[in-house]
Amino acid sequence: MLDRVIVLVEDNANDEELTLRAFRKSNIVNRVVVVRDGAEALDYFFARGSYAARPANEVAQVVLLDLKLPKIDGLDVLRALRADDRTRLIPIVVLTSSAEEQDLVRSYGMGANSYVRKPVDFTHFVEAVRQLGLYWLVINQAAPQ
């Protein structure tokens, strides 16, 4: 049986906690795997480094990807995930504070499934995460693994 997880790629501890609180408040019960930089994200997805023993049945149902990450930028993570057959079909939502149009265009150009700007207000942030969860975890039909 597959263990469908949400992968949150986020280096900001406050945004991480807000996202996790928003999931709890929205009754999203999927396990959330948090990785805090681009290198760790790639290690997780390709089961290497500290994630070499990651269970093979653990699959990402959706990835929430910040763009401004240490070590490896979010766009480079997106490019690497889209370039590999093992991860090409995983839904990736860019969840970022960036309002730069070039980030939006580049994200979609590299294969992001969605681009969401992080709301500053907690109430709006919770609602955005609730809607993301509802769509990607309940409504969306995921590609087979």
N, C-alpha and C positions, 0 to 999 in steps of 0.2 A: 504494500500500500504506500502511495506517495504521501510525503509530509510536505504540504504546500505552505511555504513561508513567504513572508514579506521581507524583502531586503531593503533596509534603509541605509543609504550611503550618505553620511552626514558627519561633518567634522565639528560643527558647533554644538556644544553640550546643551545649550538652552533650546535650540531648535530640535535636537533629538528628544529632549524631555517633553517639549510641547507636542511633538508628533506622537510620542507614546501615550501621553495623556489624552490626546484627541482620539486615538484608537480606542483606548479604554472607555472614554466617555461615549463613543459611538458604538460600543458593544462589538467591536471587531476583535475576534478571538484568535485569529491566526497568530502563530508565533512570529515574532519579529527578530530578524537577525540584523544587528547593527554593526556596520563597518565604518571606520572613521577616516579613511583616506583612500585615495585611488589605488594604491598598491595593495592594500588589504582587500579591497573590493575584488581585484583581479585574482588574488590568491584564493579568496572564497569561491568565486565562480569556477576557477580552473583547478580547484582542490589541490592546492600546493602550499608550501610553507606551513604555517600553523593550522591550516585547513586541509592538509593532506589526508587526514583521517575523517573528513566530513562524510556522513552517511550518504551513499549513492542515491537513496530514495528521497533525499531532501532536495526539493526543487522550488525555485522561486516562482511564485504565482505572479508577482509584480515586483518591480524594482523602483524605489523612489530615489532618484539620483540628484544630488546637489552638483552644481557645476564647479564652484570654487573650492577645490579640495587640495590638501597638501600632497606632496610626493608625485601623484599623477592626477592631472586635471580631469574633471568630470567628462569633458568632451572626448578626451583620449580613452577613458574607460568605456564610454558609449561606442566609440569607434572599434575598440578591441572586442567588445561583446557582440557587435553586429558582424564582425569579420570571422567569427568562429561558428561552425555548424552546431556546436553544443549549446550555444547561448543566443544564436541569431533570432529565435522566435520569442524569447522572453519579453513580455511587455515592459517597457521602460518609460516611466514618467519622470521627466525632468522637473524637480521640485526645488525652485531656486528663488533667491531674492533679486536676481539679476533682472533689470528692466531693459537691458541692452537688446535692441532689435537684432543685432548680429548674432547674439547667443541663441535667440529664438530661431532664426533662420538656419544657423549651423546645426542646432539640435535636431530639427526636423530633417535637414539634409543628410544627417548621419543616421537617421532611422529611429529617432525618438517617437514613441507612440502618442505622447502628450507632453505639453509644456505648461506648467502651473507656477505662477508667481506666488511666493509665500505671503499671505496676508500678514500685516503687522499686528492687527488686533486679534487677541486670543479667540474671541467668539467667532470671528470670520475664519480664523485658522482651523478651528475645530470643525466648522461647517465644510470647509474645503476638503479636509482629510476625510470626513464622513462621506462626502460625495465621491471622493476618489475610491474609498473602500467599497462603497456600494457598487460602483460601476465595475472596478477591476476585479473584485472578489466575488460578486454575486451575478451581475448582469452580463459581463463580458464572457464570451466563450473562448477559453484559452486554447492555443494550439496544442496538439498532443505532444507528449514528451518523447 
